Amino acid sequence: MVPAAIRHIAAVLALCLGLASQAAAEACRSESFEGEDYIVCSFDAVGADMRVFWRGGDGEPYRTFAALAEELRGQGKSLAFAMNGGMYDDAYAPVGLYVEKGVEEKPANTADADGNFHMKPNGVFYIGEEDAGVMETEAFLTSRPPADFATQSGPMLVIDGKIHPRFIPGSEFIKRRNGVGVSGDTVHFAISEGSVNFDEFARLFRDRLGCDSALFLDGGSAPGLYAPEMNRNDAWRSFGPIVGVVE
């Protein structure tokens, strides 16, 4: 017979696991804003085990959500959520700052060039022990907040409550897009179901999600989402950096 104390511990553990799974299941939902459809996944900045990932135990980029999920399963953990976490080159390496487990594996990219990444100000999404945030790249490099994980991308979508000055309302430059924003102690990840312009996407974060700061992660054919509770695994595309929540 199993001792009562052991049964009690097992019951508590089961309850905790059940609550964690329920929290993950409630994290992602469909949102409609100004006639466009999105999926938004929201997590507590401190309570959720958020990380960024790039390379597996073999030193090679994960490239897919499935590869990352499989490696985590081997460690007795599960991938509750994932999204592509920034732009990358032909070798699936981050094109800007990348920090994993406190180690800066790629330096910040402050070059002036063409393309979305270089539409300054660009920014950094970082995860620390006590908080998570989005900051303009230059501000991040100046203040250097404690960051266990960080990924650089661009452009910024929302800067101190204002939309990026180069965005054009009504622009016909529309694509599928994904990004991240922070409102208080909550981190919001969003991906558009259809094609939207930068101004529309930025207003989702500012006006619907209440984010004073938000960062574009990628667009076109690149955005991808892994949300098991929604039966969503965008497996048709390979990625460089991946941002995820682990249970």
Secondary structure, DSSP 8 states (H G I E B T S, - for coil): ---HHHHHHHHHHHHHHHHHHHHHHTTEEEEEETTEEEEEEEEETTTSEEEEE-B-TTSSB--SHHHHHHHHHHTT--EEEEEE-S-B-TTS-BSS-EEETTEEEE-------SSGGGSSS-EEEEE-SS-EEEEEHHHHHHH----SEEEEES-EEEETTEE-TT--TT-S--B-EEEEEEETTEEEEEEESS-B-HHHHHHIIIIIS--SEEEEEEETT---EEEGGGTEE--SS--SSEEEEE-
